[in-house]
Amino acid sequence: MLNPESVVPLYLQLKTHLKTQIEEGVYGKDGRLPSERELSQHYNISRMTARQAIQALMQDGFIDTRVGKGTFVREQRIAQDLRHLTSFSEDMAQRGRTSGSRIIRAEKTAAPGDIAAHLHVPPLTQIGLLSRLRLADGEPLAWEICHLNLRFCPDILDRHDFSRTSLYAVLRESYGQRLVLAQQVIAARMPTREERDLLQIGDGIPVLALHRVTLNDAQQPVEYVQSVYRGDRYQLQTTLNLIVPTE
């Protein structure tokens, strides 16, 4: 199982093995991992090696230690694929989780200059503002503020309840808007007090702040979104293609 002859250090081999077991459900959420002593005896390694493997798993966010109780699997972060544009509802459904929303604001408003610029409309143009706390199995994961270009969906906030309905599905099915491209910027930062309270996160936990302009198939901006995701529950992933320079 662990190969002492490998160039890979034993603690990294053990870390990889335990990580695989966590991902395969051998140790479920809140499952207790063997102690350093139990790991050292089972794998015939030193307690120092076992400790290094546990510390590496902890640094990667897979486990937590509880004083006097042991080491336990923590709920894993949701990997957000940056290559595809999906709604929160669709994303959660693909993961087998039940999505939900709590409406904070849903109203027409005059677009400030910066929002108007993103939507390519004159300042003070009436736009739709939809502010929602996004939930997965009842757990708050993100706060999303969506600014809608009402030219493409004039009565959308009057006709639909977005505490239970997917915005993207309504735009597609009721207004014929094919959202095909998104331009977004993501940065990590510390949350405001309001964000911390809404997302139910403790002090010292960062958030991922996302700004996105979503375009339809005519390359026109339909929405400008400002979202804040819990940094302890989300991670970003993508696939990079290597560009080989030509001679």
DAMO-V493192 format. One record per helix or strand. SS is the DSSP state (A for helix, B for strand). FROM is the first residue (numbers start at 1). TO is the last residue. If there is no record, write none. Layout:
BEGIN
SS_FROM_TO, SS_FROM_TO
END
This chain:
BEGIN
A_10_23, B_32_32, A_36_43, A_47_59, B_63_66, B_70_73, B_78_81, A_88_94, B_99_110, A_113_119, B_126_136, B_139_148, A_156_159, A_167_175, B_179_190, A_193_199, B_206_216, B_221_230, B_234_237
END
